[in-house]
Amino acid sequence: MLKNIFDFFIHTDTSSDPYSYSPTTAGNIALVVIILLLLIVTLAISGTGKKVHAKQLAFSSLAMTLAVVTSIYTVFEFPFGGSITLFRMFFLCLIGYLYGAKAGIITGVAYGLLDFILEPYVIHPVQLLLDYPVAFGCLGLSGLTNKSKSGIIKGYLLGVSGRYLCHVITGVIFFSEYAGNQNPIVYSLIYNASYIVPEAVMTVLLLLIPAVRSGLEEVKRMAFEG
């Protein structure tokens, strides 16, 4: 029964070694519905007024759109997955900074599912979860520091570290054959750092500019005004 349900939503390519997975048409439709539901749920987890709720949905949708656009125009794409993008992770962390960790995590999970639709690279259901909804959901941890001094920088680094850990785990468990003679843990640590760290460094340098931080404070004010 469970296998039939899985096969209805996920296509398994048995010609690959190991098997690869991709969403079927029904799976894509289900994911779109889940994404919409997740964004709607954000309306219920923070804020008190309808205007705040509407703005939260608008900001979350905009952040996801910008993340998708920046994921398309990459700085560099690595052969075995992962790419250096222009501030994709920041746009998702921004929702946590604006509305707190719950809203940030839900937005990140929704984006992770959307990223799976756009660029599925899956060899195991657990790897799917860790590399897509869980990894990008971790970016919402940025909301844990949104009320502290330099909270956007601290939160960004926290969220990025969470995503990095997820990819390292899947690298060790599911992609260790690419390590060759290297230690799989060391290989996964280095490989995933090679595309996450450069983007993180570029983003932090940008966030260290006083004018940028002032601009973000104005964005935060706009996110709640009215």
C-alpha positions in Angstrom: 0.0 0.0 0.0 2.7 2.5 1.0 4.8 1.5 -2.0 1.9 2.1 -4.3 1.4 5.6 -2.8 5.1 6.3 -3.1 5.1 5.2 -6.8 2.1 7.4 -7.5 4.0 10.5 -6.5 7.6 9.6 -7.1 9.1 8.1 -10.2 11.9 5.5 -9.6 14.5 5.1 -12.4 15.6 1.5 -11.9 18.1 1.8 -14.7 20.3 3.9 -12.6 22.8 2.6 -10.0 21.8 3.6 -7.4 18.2 4.3 -8.3 17.2 7.9 -8.9 13.9 9.5 -8.0 12.0 12.4 -9.5 8.4 13.6 -8.9 5.6 12.4 -11.2 3.0 14.8 -12.5 0.9 14.0 -9.5 3.9 14.5 -7.3 4.6 17.9 -8.7 0.9 18.9 -8.2 1.0 17.6 -4.6 4.2 19.6 -4.0 2.7 22.8 -5.3 -0.3 22.3 -3.1 2.0 21.6 -0.1 4.0 24.8 -0.8 0.8 26.9 -1.0 -0.4 25.3 2.3 2.9 26.0 4.0 2.8 29.6 3.0 -0.7 30.0 4.2 0.3 28.4 7.5 2.7 31.3 7.9 -0.3 33.5 8.3 -1.2 31.8 11.5 2.1 31.6 13.3 3.1 35.2 13.8 1.6 38.6 13.8 -1.9 39.6 15.0 -3.5 41.7 12.3 -4.7 40.9 8.8 -2.4 43.5 7.3 0.6 41.9 9.0 -0.5 38.5 7.8 -0.9 39.7 4.3 2.5 41.4 4.3 4.1 38.3 5.8 2.7 36.1 2.9 3.8 38.8 0.4 7.3 39.0 1.8 7.7 35.2 2.0 6.5 34.8 -1.6 8.9 37.5 -2.7 11.8 35.9 -0.9 11.1 32.6 -2.5 10.8 34.2 -5.9 14.2 36.0 -5.5 15.7 32.7 -4.2 14.5 30.9 -7.4 15.8 33.7 -9.7 19.2 33.7 -8.0 19.4 29.9 -8.1 19.0 30.1 -11.9 21.8 32.6 -12.4 24.6 30.9 -10.5 28.1 32.1 -10.1 29.4 28.5 -10.3 27.7 25.1 -10.4 29.5 22.0 -9.1 29.3 18.7 -11.0 28.0 16.5 -8.1 25.4 19.0 -6.8 25.6 22.4 -5.1 26.2 25.8 -6.6 27.5 29.3 -5.6 24.6 31.7 -6.1 24.1 35.4 -5.6 22.7 35.6 -2.1 20.0 32.9 -2.5 20.4 31.8 1.1 20.1 35.3 2.3 16.7 35.9 0.9 15.4 32.8 2.8 17.2 33.8 6.0 15.6 37.2 5.7 12.1 35.9 6.4 13.4 34.4 9.7 15.0 37.8 10.6 11.7 39.6 9.8 9.1 37.3 11.3 10.9 34.8 13.5 12.2 31.2 13.3 8.8 29.5 12.7 7.9 31.6 9.7 11.5 31.4 8.4 11.6 27.6 8.7 8.2 27.1 7.0 9.3 29.4 4.2 12.6 27.5 3.8 10.8 24.2 3.7 8.4 25.5 1.1 11.3 26.7 -1.0 13.1 23.4 -0.5 10.1 21.6 -2.0 10.0 24.1 -4.9 13.7 23.6 -5.5 13.1 19.8 -5.7 10.5 20.4 -8.4 12.8 22.6 -10.4 16.1 20.6 -10.0 15.4 17.2 -8.5 18.6 15.2 -7.7 17.5 12.4 -5.5 18.8 8.8 -4.9 17.0 8.0 -1.7 13.8 9.4 0.1 15.8 10.3 3.2 18.4 12.2 1.1 15.5 14.0 -0.5 14.2 15.2 2.8 17.6 16.3 4.1 18.9 18.0 1.0 15.7 19.9 0.2 13.0 20.7 2.8 15.1 20.1 5.9 18.3 21.8 4.6 16.5 24.9 3.3 14.2 24.9 6.3 17.3 25.3 8.5 17.9 28.7 7.0 14.8 29.8 8.9 16.9 29.4 12.1 18.0 32.9 11.4 14.9 34.0 13.3 16.4 32.8 16.6 18.7 35.9 16.7 16.4 38.4 15.1 16.2 40.5 18.2 19.9 40.6 19.1 22.5 43.1 18.0 23.7 42.3 14.5 21.0 39.6 14.5 20.8 39.4 10.8 24.5 38.3 10.6 24.3 35.9 13.5 21.1 34.4 12.2 22.4 34.1 8.7 25.5 32.2 9.9 23.3 30.0 12.1 20.9 29.2 9.3 23.7 28.5 6.8 25.4 26.3 9.3 22.2 24.2 9.6 21.9 23.8 5.9 25.6 22.9 5.6 25.3 20.2 8.3 22.3 18.6 6.4 24.3 18.4 3.1 27.4 17.0 4.9 25.3 14.2 6.4 23.8 13.3 3.1 27.3 13.5 1.5 28.7 11.0 4.0 25.7 8.6 3.9 24.6 8.7 0.3 27.5 10.0 -1.8 30.5 8.5 -0.2 31.5 6.7 -3.4 32.6 10.1 -4.8 35.2 10.4 -2.1 37.4 7.8 -3.7 40.4 7.1 -1.4 39.5 10.1 0.8 37.8 9.9 4.2 34.0 10.3 3.3 33.5 12.7 6.2 36.4 14.9 5.2 35.4 14.8 1.6 31.8 15.8 2.4 32.9 18.6 4.7 35.2 20.1 2.1 33.0 19.5 -0.9 29.9 21.2 0.7 32.0 24.0 2.1 33.3 24.7 -1.4 30.0 26.1 -2.5 28.4 27.2 0.7 31.3 29.1 2.3 32.1 31.4 -0.7 28.4 32.5 -0.9 28.3 33.0 2.9 31.5 35.1 2.9 30.2 37.3 0.1 26.9 37.8 2.0 28.4 38.6 5.4 30.8 41.1 3.7 27.7 42.8 2.2 25.9 42.7 5.5 28.8 44.4 7.3 28.2 47.5 5.3 26.4 50.0 7.6 24.1 51.3 4.8 23.0 47.7 4.0 22.1 47.0 7.6 20.3 50.3 7.9 18.3 49.4 4.7 17.4 46.0 6.3 16.1 47.8 9.4 13.9 49.9 7.2 12.7 46.7 5.4 11.9 45.2 8.8 9.9 48.3 9.8 8.0 48.1 6.5 7.2 44.5 7.2 5.1 45.4 10.2 3.9 48.9 9.6 0.2 49.6 8.8 
